[in-house]
Amino acid sequence: SYSQENLVVQLGPGYFLHHSENDLILLKDKQMEWSYNFALNTTFQVSDATILLAEFALLGAPSKRVLESKYVSDTGEPLGTFGYTYSQNSFLFSLSYIYEYSDDWFVGAGPILTIFNRQLKTNDAVSYDDDLYGYGLGVKLFTFVDYNLQTNGKWFLRSQLNATFLHSIFFDEGNRNLDGYSAVSYTHL
């Protein structure tokens, strides 16, 4: 039961059940599956029946080497490789309603606003950087259990399961034409 605000730091792995970027020819067999997560949130009781959770989170897909090819001399001798490094980071902001199922078990849901950055880089034979920024909206569903480590409840261990669905609503095109570029969307655990 919450009687005062608290601050929680969370770290952990995540998994993309679906990611629209995996459909790109660019990624081929280097699908985005695992991610790293960092979250900072606070819960506060607004009334006897209402608990809110405000959260800032970073969800990142580790860099992957994609579209790698070899270049050779006129005689066919290998000279090296050429490829791109692909990565994506999402910065998530959410405000969720929490239902207290019991003294230490909670479920919740709420909307999410995200700013994401997809990077495609190479520093091989030709230097090329492509940063695509976008904004999206989504929903987050979660459940967590708190295990008190002290009787006063100041220190506790939280076990949490999140399901997040996001869909992009706007891209910063810069000097590019993104007509025909499908929206970035993903479902993440």
N, C-alpha and C positions, 0 to 999 in steps of 0.2 A: 504494500500500500504506500502511495506517495503522500507525504505530508509537506515536503519542501522540494524546491528545484534541485536538480542534480546535473552534473556534467559527465558525459560518457565518451571515452575514446575507444574506437573499435578498429581492429585490423583483421584482415582475413582474405582468403581466396574466394573467387567467384567463378561461375561458369555460364557462358552464353548458350542458352538453349537454341536460340536463333539470332543471327546477326545478318542484316541485309548486305553488308559489305562482303560477306562470304560468297555471294553470288557473282562478284566481279571476276572477270578473267584474270585480273591482276593477281589475285590471291591463289588461284589454282588449288593445290593441295595444302596450302599453308593457312588453313582456316583459323579464325579467331574462336578460341574455345575458352581457355582459362584467362582469368584477370586477377588483378590485385585490387584491394579495396582499403580505403582509409576513410573513417567517418568520425565526425565530432558532432555530438548532439546533446540537447538538453531537454528534459521532460519537466513539465510544470502543471500543477493542478489548478485549473481555472475555477472549477466549482466542485461540489461533492461528487458529481457524476461525470465530469469532463476533465480528461487528462490530454494534454497536447504534447507533441514531440516536434521540435524544430531541429533540422539536421542540415549540415553541409557535408558532402562526401566527394571523394575522388575515386573514380573507377577507371582503371587503366588496363588496356590490352598491351601486353609486352611486345617489344619490337620484334618483327619477323623479317627475315631476308626473303624477298619475293622476286620473281622474274629474273632469276639468276641465269646468266649465260656466259659462255667462254668466248674469248676472241683469240684468233690465231694469226700467225704471220702468213705471208704469201706462200711459204713452203709448208704450211700446216702445223707449224710448231706452236704449242700453246703459249700465249703471252700473259694470260691472266683471266680474271672473271669480271663481269659487270653485272650489277644488280641494284635493286632498290631495297630500302628498309622502310617497312610500313609499321606505323603505330597509331594508337588512338587513345585519347584521354577525355573523360567526361567529368564535368564539375556539376554536381547535383545539389539542388536546394529544395527542401521539402518541408511541409507542415502537415502533420498527420494527427488524426484522432486515435486515441488509444482506449480500448475497452479492457478493464481489469477483470479477467476471468476468475482469478483467485489472488491470494496475497502475493504470489510470486510468478504468476503466469499471465501474460498480456497478449492481446492481438490488436492490430491496428491497420489503418489504411489512410492514404492521402495523396494529393496531387504532387507532381514533381516538375520543376523547371530545370532544364539542363543547358549547359553551354559545352559544346564538344569541339575537339580539335583533332583532325585526321592529318597525319604527316606522312609524306612520301619523299624520301631523301636518297641521294646517292653522293658519294664522295670518290667514286671510282674515276674512270677515264674522263668523264664529264661530270661537272658538279651541277646537281639539279635538286631544288627544294620546292615542294608543293605543300602548302599549308591550307587546309580547308576548314573554316570555322562555321559552325552552325548552332542553331538554337532549337530546342525541342520541348515537348510537353509529354507527360506520362502519368502513370499511377504506380504507387508502391503498396504492396500488401506484405505484412510481416507478422511474425509471432516471436516472442522471446520469453525466456525464463531467467529470473535473477536468483543467484545463489549467494546468500549473505555470508561474507567471510568474517564479519564481526557482529556481535549482538546489537550494536547501535546502528547497523545498516550503512555506515559510511563507506565501507569497502565491500564490493560485491563482484561476482563474476557473472557475465551475461552470455547466454547461449541464444543466438538469434538466427532466424531463417527469413530471408527477404525474397520476394519475387517482384521484379521491376519490369514494366513495359514502357518503352520510350519511342517516340516518333518525331522526326525533325519537322519543323514548321518553316524554317528560314535558313538560307545559306548566305554567307558573305562571299559573293562571287568574285570580288576584286576585279581583275581585268579578264576574267574567263567567262565563257558562255557555258552555263550549266544546264541548258535546255536538254531535256531527256535524261538528266541525272536523277536516278530514283532517290527517294527520301531515305535517310539513314534511320533504321528502326532496329530495336533489339529487345529480346526477352532475356532476362538475366536472373540467375539464382545466386 
